[in-house]
Amino acid sequence: MIQRESIPQVSIVIVSFNTRDLLQECLQCVERSAGKVRQETIVVDNASRDGSADMVALQFPQVRLVRAASNLGFAGANNRGFEIARGQYIVLLNSDAFLMPDALALAVMHMEDNSMAGVGGARLVGRDHSWQPAARMFPSPLKDLLMMSGLAAHYPHSHFFGRADRTWANPGTAAAVDWVPGAFSIIRKEVLDRVGYFDERFFLYYEEVDLCRRIKDAGYQVWYWPDVRTVHLGGESSKKIIGLEVSSSGTQLTLWRMRSELLYYRKHHGASGAWSAALLESWRDRLRVIRNAWSADNSNRDKSLAAKNSIATMKQAWRETRGGTISPPRPW
């Protein structure tokens, strides 16, 4: 018979992609912050080329290491971790996210205090302790319009204009929300088994939004807990993608985001939702073209070119996903 003490309370799943040094720091933070929580750590390496997997095997032999033969994406790699996780709770942790003291114990305590909490999220801050949006509401065409128009940024204290990221709320107050970022989240394993794992049609972006939506649809709650603090750098894996210029103008990453956006809207808002999402982005970019096209300022002409590239990228995303109805073959 397996002793209860040998079964972990928490399975921490970390997806690794060419962030060896940050992954090392992340795992060191896990060791320091675990405290009395019985935990296992699972690293799924997405075919990194920087020796990440070898570093884990050599320096952290207690970590359960999964070496993927190819880049499975965020959803697919996490699902490989879910399949072997033994914990009552699963913690998603980015390789560029670092647990603060007692974060794990507090997250478990909150989950045990509220049996209806299916997912919980942390207060995310940068290394300089600057606040990052971590208590969010589901995307919608209206929220997208408010964000793209700049009204959300101009009126952050408005319940109407600041609705997408709840910028009107006190980040120090716990709240039931729609979704929390996958940089850190704790999920009840029985809930995950009930609603299903990540939808692997989302190679990158929107996968945690979709999962939180399915968990809420199953009758569970999604919570933001500010006392569960995690330092998060953000975007580190994206910076390591070989051969890509990481910018806002028509890059592969922008294409991935747009594909996932269309897939998400088609899944949860139907054909009209996907069409609205594509139209809003195209309108915004066309206005940017008009505003900057005739400027003598080189930076403004660059903005006009970036907007044209973005329009072309959305057309490509629409074509390749057939309006959000299919996911292109992986890896993207």
Sequence and secondary structure as in RCSB ss.txt:
>XXXX:A:sequence
MIQRESIPQVSIVIVSFNTRDLLQECLQCVERSAGKVRQETIVVDNASRDGSADMVALQFPQVRLVRAASNLGFA
GANNRGFEIARGQYIVLLNSDAFLMPDALALAVMHMEDNSMAGVGGARLVGRDHSWQPAARMFPSPLKDLLMMSG
LAAHYPHSHFFGRADRTWANPGTAAAVDWVPGAFSIIRKEVLDRVGYFDERFFLYYEEVDLCRRIKDAGYQVWYW
PDVRTVHLGGESSKKIIGLEVSSSGTQLTLWRMRSELLYYRKHHGASGAWSAALLESWRDRLRVIRNAWSADNSN
RDKSLAAKNSIATMKQAWRETRGGTISPPRPW
>XXXX:A:secstr
   GGGS SEEEEEEESS HHHHHHHHHHHHHH TT  EEEEEEE S SSSHHHHHHHH TTSEEEE SS  HHH
HHHHHHHHH  SSEEEEE TTEEE TTHHHHHHHHHHH TTEEEEEEEEE TT  B   SB    HHHHHHHHHT
HHHH TT TTTTTTTTTTS TTS EEESB  TTEEEEEHHHHHHH S  TT SSSSHHHHHHHHHHHTT EEEEE
EEEEEEE   HHHHT TT   SSSS HHHHHHHHHHHHHHHHHHHHHHHHHHHHHHHHHHHHHHHHHTT S HHH
HHHHHHHHHHHHHHHHHHHHHTTTT    S  
